[in-house]
Amino acid sequence: MGLRLSSVLSIVLAAAAMIGPARAQMPAPGSATGPMPNTGPVYIITYFEVGDAATKPTADALRQFAAAARKEDGNIGFVALEEIARPTRFATVEAWRDKPGLEAHGAAVAALRDKLQPSFASPFDIRINAGLSVAGPAIGSEPGGGNPVYVLTHVDVFPAGKDQTIELLKQLAEASRKEAGNLRFDVLQQDGRANHLPLLEAWRDAPAQSAHAMAEHTRAFRAKLVPLQGALYDERLYMKLQ
């Protein structure tokens, strides 16, 4: 099993009503599908949704939260995101040097949750991950101005196809980083669910992201992934709150 949470962070996650999306079958007892314990950086992805009237104040609160989090001891990356197609849906992606830094951050997460609680259409869904293929600058400090497009994708495959999928994702990441408009392409692995493999991408602009979607290596990857999938390929496009 991957990283185990302390009692402090466990309370935060429970209070945040962590709810998982539809997912593929879990590994059978005794099967060798779990990842090795994570001793490196910890990556947190949090999803949540608010009501229409709360969109702007929520975005403002996330900007302040992101700025404060980046100054915390142990933080090595943070980006706050608003979904382009559905502006009431938000996400944050955080990177922490180690478990103690993440645990110290728990009080700030609880305070933000309490502040946003009256506006929630859906509460915090917090996913804890290890890095499988992470490269480039700190998350949220990618170079270039303009209107970058961030992409969060939940890749969920049947346990039997996990290792094959990991290799396919690493190949996709390597090829995608060479594209002219790419700012980052990271492959993660969810703690406790080794067949859940989140992707974090950043692209210079919408045309760059669209070109990537139709690139030969992307199309080849998607074709190979289909028979391995345990759930639909959940890809969401975001704008950065800055």
SULLIN-V387186 format. One record per helix or strand of 3 or more residues. SS is the DSSP state (a for helix, b for strand). FROM is the first residue (numbers start at 1). LEN is the number of residues. If there is no record, write none. Layout:
BEGIN
<<SS;FROM;LEN> <SS;FROM;LEN>>
END
This chain:
BEGIN
<<a;7;9> <b;42;9> <a;52;19> <b;75;9> <b;89;8> <a;99;6> <a;106;14> <b;120;14> <b;149;9> <a;159;18> <b;182;9> <b;196;8> <a;206;8> <a;216;11> <b;234;7>>
END
